[in-house]
């Protein structure tokens, strides 16, 4: 090997190895100090891309789980209010049953009517006061609510909630003084002429529907009450309306009052059929406790609203259970994806410590050898002396 001054190949080789070892030590120190196997894209470009995608999913599922909890809180708020609505309706039904007894005098019926009127007013207040984060839940304005319970933008990542059947405002309207119905003239003597198809039309908002009831032949019915009972016994009619007998001060029947269970408007301008002439708007409110027959009609109206609230609460309970399962899925997905991301990005501390220890020893050895290589050129001075 030639002795040269300008080019020290031994020192260059030692320096090259020392530089590589120092770089490896720097990378190991970064991994050991951060606990991450991937600190820069240069550490593992493909792994970094996969890791960032997994992070997005994990974060999305964590937020989705919180969204689900918020949805459950909203549902519980609505259900709690509907529980009170149920209690109010049950009390009103008790009052209607009580008013159905003719042992009540005028003062008693007036007291029953007063309490029922106040309870209807409370239903109206509840419909406007029940809200979650400013969202009115029971007044019909929040018909469709969506809860994001997935981490992506697909349709399967949302659960919808329809609160249309939880419209307490409609319930208050159906039981309130504004639901006067339509009154068609009918006396007990005139009941014998009622026969055949009878058509009644109801308008709810912008929706108009007609119900046709086929009654018996002329002479089948002896009193106006018989006709009312026949109408109420028809399932199609009973699903939308209720009929009550209107009487004068002497107790004689003067007509039939037809009210919409929903609180909609019954059309009085067209004669329903044989035995009935065109009628007029009713003069009393939905809940009439002035007579036993009026109280019976009130029971029918209230029962329909109780069924509506029961259906709404059942729907809310089912939606809450669904959200609970969705939250569990989101949490499990987050956990599993976090574990997958850990396999890609987290440092195996024991393995990395072994590599760091090796590089540390090599660094010390390389430094010593570089020093030795630099000393080798000093021997040329002996030749010059």
DRENLOMAR-918597 format. One record per residue (C-alpha): y, x, z; residue in three letters; residue number from 0. Coordinates in steps of 0.001 Angstrom, whole numbers. Layout:
+---------+---------+---------+--------+------+
|      py |      px |      pz | vexlum | panu |
+---------+---------+---------+--------+------+
|       Y |       X |       Z |    ALA |  NUM |
...
+---------+---------+---------+--------+------+
***
This chain:
+---------+---------+---------+--------+------+
|      py |      px |      pz | vexlum | panu |
+---------+---------+---------+--------+------+
|       0 |       0 |       0 |    UNK |    0 |
|    3326 |    1414 |   -1050 |    UNK |    1 |
|    5964 |    2076 |    1549 |    UNK |    2 |
|    9173 |     279 |     487 |    UNK |    3 |
|   12427 |    -672 |    2175 |    UNK |    4 |
|   13852 |   -3399 |     -54 |    UNK |    5 |
|   10748 |   -5541 |     -51 |    UNK |    6 |
|    8745 |   -5989 |    3173 |    UNK |    7 |
|    5860 |   -8167 |    2088 |    UNK |    8 |
|    4306 |   -8265 |    5556 |    UNK |    9 |
|    7518 |   -9525 |    7122 |    UNK |   10 |
|    7953 |  -12097 |    4380 |    UNK |   11 |
|    4404 |  -13395 |    4903 |    UNK |   12 |
|    4887 |  -13548 |    8651 |    UNK |   13 |
|    8235 |  -15326 |    8227 |    UNK |   14 |
|    6707 |  -17872 |    5810 |    UNK |   15 |
|    3932 |  -18750 |    8242 |    UNK |   16 |
|    6358 |  -18853 |   11166 |    UNK |   17 |
|    8668 |  -21238 |    9277 |    UNK |   18 |
|    5772 |  -23563 |    8479 |    UNK |   19 |
|    4609 |  -23510 |   12093 |    UNK |   20 |
|    8142 |  -24179 |   13370 |    UNK |   21 |
|    8452 |  -27158 |   11020 |    UNK |   22 |
|    5107 |  -28544 |   12203 |    UNK |   23 |
|    6192 |  -28078 |   15825 |    UNK |   24 |
|    9451 |  -29940 |   15138 |    UNK |   25 |
|    7535 |  -32852 |   13632 |    UNK |   26 |
|    5087 |  -32917 |   16570 |    UNK |   27 |
|    7925 |  -32841 |   19080 |    UNK |   28 |
|    9520 |  -35817 |   17332 |    UNK |   29 |
|    6279 |  -37774 |   17488 |    UNK |   30 |
|    5622 |  -36851 |   21119 |    UNK |   31 |
|    9168 |  -37642 |   22226 |    UNK |   32 |
|    9379 |  -41011 |   20404 |    UNK |   33 |
|    5748 |  -42073 |   20702 |    UNK |   34 |
|    5841 |  -42951 |   17015 |    UNK |   35 |
|    3736 |  -41443 |   14279 |    UNK |   36 |
|    6298 |  -42483 |   11651 |    UNK |   37 |
|    9872 |  -41435 |   12477 |    UNK |   38 |
|   11144 |  -41009 |    8925 |    UNK |   39 |
|    9963 |  -42241 |    5562 |    UNK |   40 |
|    8759 |  -38697 |    4818 |    UNK |   41 |
|    6172 |  -38969 |    7599 |    UNK |   42 |
|    4273 |  -41759 |    5772 |    UNK |   43 |
|    6090 |  -43642 |    2995 |    UNK |   44 |
|    3360 |  -46233 |    2443 |    UNK |   45 |
|    2815 |  -46686 |    6162 |    UNK |   46 |
|    6553 |  -47209 |    6707 |    UNK |   47 |
|    6634 |  -49965 |    4071 |    UNK |   48 |
|    3676 |  -51771 |    5632 |    UNK |   49 |
|    5099 |  -51325 |    9125 |    UNK |   50 |
|    8467 |  -52849 |    8280 |    UNK |   51 |
|    6736 |  -55853 |    6727 |    UNK |   52 |
|    4651 |  -56322 |    9870 |    UNK |   53 |
|    7756 |  -56012 |   12050 |    UNK |   54 |
|    9417 |  -58813 |   10094 |    UNK |   55 |
|    6409 |  -61050 |   10636 |    UNK |   56 |
|    6170 |  -60223 |   14345 |    UNK |   57 |
|    9873 |  -60911 |   14897 |    UNK |   58 |
|    9575 |  -64127 |   12886 |    UNK |   59 |
|    6639 |  -65388 |   14953 |    UNK |   60 |
|    8454 |  -64540 |   18201 |    UNK |   61 |
|   11483 |  -66571 |   17097 |    UNK |   62 |
|    9197 |  -69345 |   15840 |    UNK |   63 |
|    7581 |  -69593 |   19276 |    UNK |   64 |
|   11024 |  -70023 |   20823 |    UNK |   65 |
|   11877 |  -72619 |   18191 |    UNK |   66 |
|    8759 |  -74524 |   19158 |    UNK |   67 |
|    9764 |  -74441 |   22821 |    UNK |   68 |
|   13188 |  -75787 |   21884 |    UNK |   69 |
|   11476 |  -78552 |   19916 |    UNK |   70 |
|    9359 |  -79474 |   22931 |    UNK |   71 |
|   12485 |  -79584 |   25093 |    UNK |   72 |
|   14126 |  -81933 |   22586 |    UNK |   73 |
|   11059 |  -84176 |   22533 |    UNK |   74 |
|   10881 |  -84257 |   26315 |    UNK |   75 |
|   14552 |  -85265 |   26449 |    UNK |   76 |
|   13931 |  -88164 |   24082 |    UNK |   77 |
|   10713 |  -89186 |   25815 |    UNK |   78 |
|   12371 |  -89131 |   29242 |    UNK |   79 |
|   15070 |  -91507 |   28021 |    UNK |   80 |
|   12506 |  -93750 |   26335 |    UNK |   81 |
|   10619 |  -93876 |   29626 |    UNK |   82 |
|   13700 |  -95473 |   31177 |    UNK |   83 |
|   13989 |  -97792 |   28185 |    UNK |   84 |
|   10411 |  -98872 |   28859 |    UNK |   85 |
|   11271 |  -99577 |   32489 |    UNK |   86 |
|   14318 | -101632 |   31474 |    UNK |   87 |
|   12309 | -103644 |   28945 |    UNK |   88 |
|    9572 | -104309 |   31498 |    UNK |   89 |
|   12200 | -105601 |   33937 |    UNK |   90 |
|   13694 | -107794 |   31226 |    UNK |   91 |
|   10257 | -109177 |   30447 |    UNK |   92 |
|    9770 | -109986 |   34123 |    UNK |   93 |
|   13070 | -111878 |   34029 |    UNK |   94 |
|   11984 | -113758 |   30905 |    UNK |   95 |
|    8705 | -114772 |   32534 |    UNK |   96 |
|   10615 | -115892 |   35602 |    UNK |   97 |
|   13039 | -117893 |   33448 |    UNK |   98 |
|   10095 | -119604 |   31732 |    UNK |   99 |
|    9514 | -121643 |   34902 |    UNK |  100 |
|   11404 | -124947 |   35086 |    UNK |  101 |
|   11684 | -124585 |   38849 |    UNK |  102 |
|   14823 | -122567 |   38124 |    UNK |  103 |
|   18092 | -124457 |   38361 |    UNK |  104 |
|   21211 | -123706 |   36345 |    UNK |  105 |
|   22500 | -121149 |   38844 |    UNK |  106 |
|   19176 | -119306 |   38862 |    UNK |  107 |
|   19062 | -119144 |   35081 |    UNK |  108 |
|   22655 | -117906 |   35032 |    UNK |  109 |
|   21782 | -115092 |   37439 |    UNK |  110 |
|   18790 | -114126 |   35298 |    UNK |  111 |
|   20961 | -114116 |   32181 |    UNK |  112 |
|   23576 | -111958 |   33901 |    UNK |  113 |
|   21065 | -109275 |   34874 |    UNK |  114 |
|   19452 | -109315 |   31438 |    UNK |  115 |
|   22854 | -108957 |   29745 |    UNK |  116 |
|   23656 | -105915 |   31870 |    UNK |  117 |
|   20284 | -104369 |   31095 |    UNK |  118 |
|   20893 | -104817 |   27347 |    UNK |  119 |
|   24255 | -103087 |   27812 |    UNK |  120 |
|   22470 | -100195 |   29505 |    UNK |  121 |
|   20133 |  -99913 |   26516 |    UNK |  122 |
|   23167 |  -99553 |   24298 |    UNK |  123 |
|   24612 |  -96873 |   26572 |    UNK |  124 |
|   21337 |  -94929 |   26607 |    UNK |  125 |
|   21188 |  -94969 |   22800 |    UNK |  126 |
|   24582 |  -93273 |   22594 |    UNK |  127 |
|   24307 |  -90976 |   25607 |    UNK |  128 |
|   20919 |  -89364 |   24982 |    UNK |  129 |
|   21468 |  -86093 |   23144 |    UNK |  130 |
|   20093 |  -82557 |   22893 |    UNK |  131 |
|   22604 |  -79824 |   22110 |    UNK |  132 |
|   24973 |  -82476 |   20766 |    UNK |  133 |
|   22294 |  -84145 |   18588 |    UNK |  134 |
|   22097 |  -87887 |   19250 |    UNK |  135 |
|   18400 |  -88671 |   19560 |    UNK |  136 |
|   18133 |  -92428 |   20078 |    UNK |  137 |
|   20949 |  -94030 |   18089 |    UNK |  138 |
|   19315 |  -93763 |   14660 |    UNK |  139 |
|   21381 |  -90823 |   13393 |    UNK |  140 |
|   18640 |  -88189 |   13897 |    UNK |  141 |
|   15948 |  -89592 |   11649 |    UNK |  142 |
|   14354 |  -86379 |   10355 |    UNK |  143 |
|   14355 |  -83140 |   12332 |    UNK |  144 |
|   12524 |  -79982 |   11221 |    UNK |  145 |
|   11253 |  -77215 |   13496 |    UNK |  146 |
|   10600 |  -73737 |   12071 |    UNK |  147 |
|    7291 |  -72668 |   13618 |    UNK |  148 |
|    6248 |  -70043 |   11033 |    UNK |  149 |
|    7558 |  -66624 |   10094 |    UNK |  150 |
|    8080 |  -67234 |    6361 |    UNK |  151 |
|    9889 |  -69668 |    4110 |    UNK |  152 |
|    6905 |  -71779 |    3033 |    UNK |  153 |
|    6673 |  -75518 |    3630 |    UNK |  154 |
|    3766 |  -74891 |    6011 |    UNK |  155 |
|    6142 |  -73074 |    8344 |    UNK |  156 |
|    7930 |  -76264 |    9404 |    UNK |  157 |
|    6962 |  -79320 |   11435 |    UNK |  158 |
|    8961 |  -82493 |   10881 |    UNK |  159 |
|    9876 |  -85107 |   13482 |    UNK |  160 |
|   11003 |  -88593 |   12486 |    UNK |  161 |
|   12947 |  -90408 |   15218 |    UNK |  162 |
|   13582 |  -93557 |   13165 |    UNK |  163 |
|   11227 |  -95577 |   15388 |    UNK |  164 |
|   12989 |  -94299 |   18508 |    UNK |  165 |
|   16207 |  -96132 |   17640 |    UNK |  166 |
|   17259 |  -97691 |   20950 |    UNK |  167 |
|   20467 |  -98900 |   19298 |    UNK |  168 |
|   18377 | -101263 |   17168 |    UNK |  169 |
|   16536 | -102458 |   20261 |    UNK |  170 |
|   19814 | -103246 |   21994 |    UNK |  171 |
|   20972 | -105118 |   18887 |    UNK |  172 |
|   17744 | -107107 |   18662 |    UNK |  173 |
|   18118 | -108230 |   22282 |    UNK |  174 |
|   21906 | -108515 |   22322 |    UNK |  175 |
|   24261 | -111453 |   21988 |    UNK |  176 |
|   24874 | -110596 |   18326 |    UNK |  177 |
|   21341 | -111597 |   17325 |    UNK |  178 |
|   22032 | -115337 |   17086 |    UNK |  179 |
|   19553 | -115955 |   14282 |    UNK |  180 |
|   19671 | -118976 |   11985 |    UNK |  181 |
|   19344 | -122592 |   13083 |    UNK |  182 |
|   17695 | -125223 |   10860 |    UNK |  183 |
|   18078 | -128893 |   11795 |    UNK |  184 |
|   14822 | -130504 |   12954 |    UNK |  185 |
|   14137 | -133402 |   15290 |    UNK |  186 |
|   10838 | -134391 |   16813 |    UNK |  187 |
|   10635 | -137308 |   14382 |    UNK |  188 |
|   11516 | -135038 |   11465 |    UNK |  189 |
|    8687 | -132650 |   12353 |    UNK |  190 |
|    6229 | -135008 |   10683 |    UNK |  191 |
|    7838 | -134298 |    7309 |    UNK |  192 |
|    7397 | -130524 |    7552 |    UNK |  193 |
|    4654 | -129313 |    5226 |    UNK |  194 |
|    3562 | -126577 |    2830 |    UNK |  195 |
|    5141 | -123186 |    2149 |    UNK |  196 |
|    8160 | -122215 |    4260 |    UNK |  197 |
|   10141 | -119123 |    3231 |    UNK |  198 |
|   12441 | -117194 |    5576 |    UNK |  199 |
|   14529 | -114176 |    4522 |    UNK |  200 |
|   15587 | -111314 |    6813 |    UNK |  201 |
|   18057 | -108526 |    6020 |    UNK |  202 |
|   17821 | -105271 |    8015 |    UNK |  203 |
|   20668 | -102992 |    6990 |    UNK |  204 |
|   20241 | -102716 |    3221 |    UNK |  205 |
|   16634 | -103944 |    3163 |    UNK |  206 |
|   15933 | -107617 |    2506 |    UNK |  207 |
|   12439 | -109025 |    2962 |    UNK |  208 |
|   11022 | -112536 |    2754 |    UNK |  209 |
|    8178 | -114042 |    4779 |    UNK |  210 |
|    6351 | -117130 |    3577 |    UNK |  211 |
|    4308 | -119265 |    5980 |    UNK |  212 |
|    2026 | -122006 |    4663 |    UNK |  213 |
|    1972 | -124951 |    7088 |    UNK |  214 |
|    -257 | -128008 |    7147 |    UNK |  215 |
|     226 | -131283 |    5285 |    UNK |  216 |
|    2952 | -133771 |    6209 |    UNK |  217 |
|    2121 | -135503 |    9466 |    UNK |  218 |
|     277 | -132488 |   10905 |    UNK |  219 |
|    3071 | -131790 |   13374 |    UNK |  220 |
|    4344 | -134382 |   15866 |    UNK |  221 |
|    7238 | -132473 |   17447 |    UNK |  222 |
|    9642 | -129656 |   16654 |    UNK |  223 |
|    7784 | -127559 |   19245 |    UNK |  224 |
|    4580 | -128010 |   17206 |    UNK |  225 |
|    6329 | -126583 |   14146 |    UNK |  226 |
|    7723 | -123654 |   16168 |    UNK |  227 |
|    4264 | -122897 |   17573 |    UNK |  228 |
|    2736 | -122980 |   14084 |    UNK |  229 |
|    5331 | -120536 |   12761 |    UNK |  230 |
|    4911 | -118165 |   15707 |    UNK |  231 |
|    1120 | -118281 |   15291 |    UNK |  232 |
|    1397 | -116838 |   11773 |    UNK |  233 |
|     953 | -113036 |   11945 |    UNK |  234 |
|    3297 | -112330 |    9040 |    UNK |  235 |
|    6055 | -114456 |   10556 |    UNK |  236 |
|    5498 | -113105 |   14095 |    UNK |  237 |
|    5768 | -109508 |   12881 |    UNK |  238 |
|    9399 | -110098 |   11863 |    UNK |  239 |
|   10723 | -113280 |   13506 |    UNK |  240 |
|   10399 | -115702 |   16377 |    UNK |  241 |
|   11079 | -119457 |   16352 |    UNK |  242 |
|   12460 | -121496 |   19274 |    UNK |  243 |
|   13392 | -125139 |   19671 |    UNK |  244 |
|   17086 | -125970 |   20005 |    UNK |  245 |
|   17776 | -128954 |   22291 |    UNK |  246 |
|   20845 | -130988 |   23185 |    UNK |  247 |
|   22096 | -131809 |   26666 |    UNK |  248 |
|   19515 | -134611 |   27000 |    UNK |  249 |
|   16643 | -132286 |   26131 |    UNK |  250 |
|   16039 | -133801 |   22699 |    UNK |  251 |
|   15132 | -131377 |   19904 |    UNK |  252 |
|   17884 | -130846 |   17340 |    UNK |  253 |
|   16565 | -127894 |   15362 |    UNK |  254 |
|   14675 | -124607 |   15186 |    UNK |  255 |
|   16369 | -121267 |   15776 |    UNK |  256 |
|   14819 | -118359 |   13846 |    UNK |  257 |
|   15669 | -114851 |   15084 |    UNK |  258 |
|   14684 | -111478 |   13612 |    UNK |  259 |
|   12751 | -109342 |   16078 |    UNK |  260 |
|   14484 | -106274 |   14639 |    UNK |  261 |
|   17935 | -107742 |   15193 |    UNK |  262 |
|   18411 | -108237 |   11462 |    UNK |  263 |
|   20126 | -111258 |    9902 |    UNK |  264 |
|   18073 | -114326 |    9064 |    UNK |  265 |
|   19505 | -116125 |    6026 |    UNK |  266 |
|   20376 | -119749 |    6936 |    UNK |  267 |
|   21881 | -120715 |    3581 |    UNK |  268 |
|   18654 | -121581 |    1757 |    UNK |  269 |
|   16285 | -124383 |    2773 |    UNK |  270 |
|   12968 | -122782 |    3793 |    UNK |  271 |
|   10798 | -125591 |    2411 |    UNK |  272 |
|    9719 | -129224 |    2780 |    UNK |  273 |
|   11119 | -130760 |    5947 |    UNK |  274 |
|   13870 | -128176 |    6369 |    UNK |  275 |
|   17401 | -128261 |    4999 |    UNK |  276 |
|   19735 | -125285 |    4708 |    UNK |  277 |
|   20884 | -124229 |    8157 |    UNK |  278 |
|   23705 | -122389 |    9841 |    UNK |  279 |
|   24200 | -119324 |   11994 |    UNK |  280 |
|   22959 | -119798 |   15537 |    UNK |  281 |
|   25336 | -120245 |   18433 |    UNK |  282 |
|   23483 | -118365 |   21202 |    UNK |  283 |
|   22429 | -114769 |   21730 |    UNK |  284 |
|   18977 | -113305 |   21307 |    UNK |  285 |
|   17901 | -113793 |   24906 |    UNK |  286 |
|   18186 | -117453 |   25830 |    UNK |  287 |
|   17206 | -118154 |   29436 |    UNK |  288 |
|   18716 | -121640 |   29575 |    UNK |  289 |
|   15341 | -123281 |   28924 |    UNK |  290 |
|   11650 | -122584 |   29271 |    UNK |  291 |
|   11187 | -122465 |   25491 |    UNK |  292 |
|   14090 | -120054 |   25143 |    UNK |  293 |
|   12545 | -117823 |   27801 |    UNK |  294 |
|    9240 | -117842 |   25922 |    UNK |  295 |
|   11028 | -116682 |   22788 |    UNK |  296 |
|   12693 | -113964 |   24857 |    UNK |  297 |
|    9260 | -112770 |   25986 |    UNK |  298 |
|    8196 | -112489 |   22335 |    UNK |  299 |
|   11330 | -110553 |   21425 |    UNK |  300 |
|   10968 | -108188 |   24371 |    UNK |  301 |
|    7244 | -107640 |   23719 |    UNK |  302 |
|    8067 | -106542 |   20181 |    UNK |  303 |
|   10564 | -103981 |   21511 |    UNK |  304 |
|    8104 | -102720 |   24132 |    UNK |  305 |
|    5568 | -102169 |   21350 |    UNK |  306 |
|    8186 | -100307 |   19306 |    UNK |  307 |
|    9046 |  -97991 |   22202 |    UNK |  308 |
|    5358 |  -97438 |   22967 |    UNK |  309 |
|    4770 |  -96408 |   19365 |    UNK |  310 |
|    7773 |  -94088 |   19427 |    UNK |  311 |
|    6624 |  -92412 |   22648 |    UNK |  312 |
|    3094 |  -92009 |   21288 |    UNK |  313 |
|    4570 |  -90320 |   18205 |    UNK |  314 |
|    6654 |  -88008 |   20388 |    UNK |  315 |
|    3619 |  -87110 |   22501 |    UNK |  316 |
|    1595 |  -86279 |   19400 |    UNK |  317 |
|    4455 |  -84145 |   18041 |    UNK |  318 |
|    4725 |  -82294 |   21368 |    UNK |  319 |
|    1007 |  -81510 |   21345 |    UNK |  320 |
|    1287 |  -80308 |   17763 |    UNK |  321 |
|    4179 |  -78023 |   18651 |    UNK |  322 |
|    2202 |  -76649 |   21599 |    UNK |  323 |
|    -623 |  -75640 |   19259 |    UNK |  324 |
|    1889 |  -74180 |   16794 |    UNK |  325 |
|    3427 |  -72083 |   19585 |    UNK |  326 |
|     -18 |  -70799 |   20585 |    UNK |  327 |
|    -738 |  -69827 |   16973 |    UNK |  328 |
|    2630 |  -68051 |   16689 |    UNK |  329 |
|    1998 |  -66095 |   19899 |    UNK |  330 |
|   -1524 |  -65078 |   18843 |    UNK |  331 |
|    -290 |  -64053 |   15384 |    UNK |  332 |
|    2506 |  -62001 |   16939 |    UNK |  333 |
|      40 |  -60245 |   19228 |    UNK |  334 |
|   -2440 |  -59432 |   16467 |    UNK |  335 |
|     236 |  -58242 |   14043 |    UNK |  336 |
|    1768 |  -56081 |   16778 |    UNK |  337 |
|   -1632 |  -54481 |   17326 |    UNK |  338 |
|   -1966 |  -53862 |   13586 |    UNK |  339 |
|    1485 |  -52294 |   13456 |    UNK |  340 |
|     615 |  -50122 |   16428 |    UNK |  341 |
|   -2334 |  -48629 |   14568 |    UNK |  342 |
|      25 |  -47619 |   11766 |    UNK |  343 |
|    3097 |  -46405 |   13639 |    UNK |  344 |
|    2125 |  -45333 |   17171 |    UNK |  345 |
|    1285 |  -41705 |   17955 |    UNK |  346 |
|   -2106 |  -40725 |   19338 |    UNK |  347 |
|    -577 |  -38677 |   22145 |    UNK |  348 |
|   -3727 |  -36678 |   22931 |    UNK |  349 |
|   -4318 |  -35738 |   19315 |    UNK |  350 |
|    -676 |  -34877 |   18738 |    UNK |  351 |
|    -577 |  -32749 |   21915 |    UNK |  352 |
|   -3518 |  -30740 |   20609 |    UNK |  353 |
|   -1650 |  -30107 |   17358 |    UNK |  354 |
|    1543 |  -29211 |   19242 |    UNK |  355 |
|    -299 |  -26757 |   21506 |    UNK |  356 |
|   -1890 |  -25082 |   18474 |    UNK |  357 |
|    1457 |  -24810 |   16706 |    UNK |  358 |
|    3086 |  -23479 |   19864 |    UNK |  359 |
|     547 |  -20672 |   20076 |    UNK |  360 |
|     864 |  -19950 |   16354 |    UNK |  361 |
|    4646 |  -19859 |   16736 |    UNK |  362 |
|    4438 |  -17247 |   19457 |    UNK |  363 |
|    1917 |  -15249 |   17454 |    UNK |  364 |
|    4024 |  -15509 |   14294 |    UNK |  365 |
|    7112 |  -14329 |   16133 |    UNK |  366 |
|    5204 |  -11320 |   17464 |    UNK |  367 |
|    3783 |  -10490 |   14021 |    UNK |  368 |
|    7206 |  -10795 |   12389 |    UNK |  369 |
|    8503 |   -8313 |   14918 |    UNK |  370 |
|    5607 |   -5967 |   14123 |    UNK |  371 |
|    6189 |   -6330 |   10378 |    UNK |  372 |
|    9839 |   -5437 |   10812 |    UNK |  373 |
|    8845 |   -2352 |   12847 |    UNK |  374 |
|    6563 |   -1086 |   10060 |    UNK |  375 |
|    9557 |     -68 |    7948 |    UNK |  376 |
|   10706 |    2299 |   10707 |    UNK |  377 |
|    7868 |    4694 |    9821 |    UNK |  378 |
|    9726 |    5616 |    6634 |    UNK |  379 |
|   12313 |    7466 |    8772 |    UNK |  380 |
|    9681 |   10025 |    9653 |    UNK |  381 |
|    9343 |   10876 |    5968 |    UNK |  382 |
|   13117 |   11419 |    5757 |    UNK |  383 |
|   13253 |   13664 |    8780 |    UNK |  384 |
+---------+---------+---------+--------+------+
***
